[in-house]
Amino acid sequence: MNVKATMADVARMAKVSPATASRVIHNNGYVSEENRKRVLDAVEAIGYRPNLQARSLRMQRSYSVGLVLSSARENPFFTHISHAIRTSAMNRGYSMLTVNHGYSSDAEATGVSQFLEHGVDAVVLCHGLDPKNFEPIQAAALPIIEIERHIIEGASVIEIDPRTGMVEAVAALHRQGHSKIAFVGGKIPDELAMSKPVAAETLRADAFRDAITASGLALEDCPVVLGDYNPSHTGGGPPGYVIGKELLKSEGPTAILTGSDILAAGVLQAIYERGLRVPDDISVIGYDDSIARLLAPPLTSIAQPYHAIGEEVMRLIERSTSPSDEEASASVATTLIERSSVGPATPS
C-alpha cells in the first residue's frame, strides 16, 4: 500500500526545515530561490499533496472563495473572468464556488446563502446586483472584492480603466484615415441602475469621447449609441445588431468601435446582412477580447487583462482583514490587440 507523502518528507528530501517547506508550499513568507526550487523539486519527486482539510481546521479558514457573476450564459467575458480567478485561486490552494444570478435578485440571494453555508473566506462580485443581498456577508465580516462595478459600501474594488485601450483604438482608426467613428456601447441595465459610482458603460463611452477629442476629431461626426446587452431584451437577437442596422443606413460611419465583443458580433451580423465587408468597406473594433479572435474576420479588440484581474483579486483577498479596508483596491489598464478587422477608410 502506498504511504501518503508528508510535508516532513518534503523537508527531508529538500534538506530544509519543515517551516521552510511550509512557507514554500503555502506561498507564505520569504524563502530563498535556491531553497524554493529544492522544495518544489521535492514536492514533484515524491508526489506530495497538501491536506487541505487539515489546513482549514488548523487555520480556521475554508480556503474557498465565492464568485458572483451576472450573465455568464450570455457573455463570454464572464467565462474568462471566472477562469482567471479560479486559476489564481487554485495556484494559492483555494477552491471557488460560483453563482450566476442572471439579473435575478432571488438567485443572487440564494447563492450568497450557499457561500455562507460553505464558510467561504471572501466573496468576489462581477457584477453584484442587489446590495441588500450581501448584508449577511458584511455581518460576517468577510472581505468583498468588486470588479469594475461598485455597489457595496466599504468593499474593495478592482477598477478596469478603459482609457488606454480606447486611446489606442481611436488612434489606430485615425491612422487609417477614419474620421467618422461610431461607438456602440451597452446601456446600464435597469437592475444595476442603483449603482452609485459611475457605471462601467458610462466610463467606456466617456473614454471614447475623450479619445476622439484627443485625436482632433469632431465629436459630432462620432456618435455614441447605447443598446442592451441582454438578448432577452432585444427580441432574442444578438446585442448590437439593431444598432448596427441603424448606423449603416444612408452615409454611416466608416468605422464602429464597440463596448464589448458581444456587441461587436451583433454589429458584424448587421454589416454582413447589408452586403458589406470588414475591413474593406467598414472597420470594427471590439472590447474585452473575449470572442474577438473567433469572429470573422478575427477582430481587433480592446483587451481586459484577465490574468492580472485574477491575480489582483487573490492579492486583495489575502491582504484584506475586513470589508472596510480602504487600502485594498487596485486598477488595471486595457490595451489594444490588433487583428484583421481594421483597414483604410473608404472614400465617402
C-alpha angles and dihedrals in degrees: 000000000000115000114221112244117244134208088252088059090052092050091048094051093044091046093231133116120274088245091057091048090050093051091053096045094046094038089232120136138356121310126168115254090243094055092041091056092047092052094047091048089051092049090053094044097053098030096240116186121186118242098238094185092055091046091051092051092046095048095034090232132113096217088220131122130207116220123196118201126184107207112359092153094058104033124048089202087082091051089057093046092049092049093048094050093043091051093048090046093048091050088058096046097260129130124211136222118200135201124185107200097188088209092303114132091199092054090049092050091050091051092050090052090053090050090056092046089055092046098236117194095221142358125229121200125206091177123347119202113193120025090206090065090065098051090097089054091051091046088055089053091236120156115255119202118193123198117214096326124071117203102136118082110233096011123135114251136209107203119206107209111211096186102088094049092043092052090050091049096050091045091052090053093044091053088057091055099260115150099156104066122162125202118215108195139168120260118229108271112244088236091059098040090101091073108119100204121068109289122242091244091056092047091054093048091047091048089054093051091048091050091050091052092046090053091054093246124141115258091211089063093049110061125194113219122183127203142167124284094200114089090204088063094049099056091269093297123126116277111257095027098100092043090048091053091052094048092052094057115110113336102352130171122301090222136028123204115193137203094230141010089247090059089046091054090056091048090052090054090053090049092050091048089053090055095246128135131225121255097358095066102016137006125228132194125187133202131231096023093237102134100358097113091051095057127089111277098021102258129238104230142180101244126217110212100243096177092050091049091053092049093048091050092056093042090055092046092052093050100038117103097173140001089257096062097128094189092059098093137107143187128211127191131228125230137194120255108198121212134145107304100086124078140148118306114260116235112258 
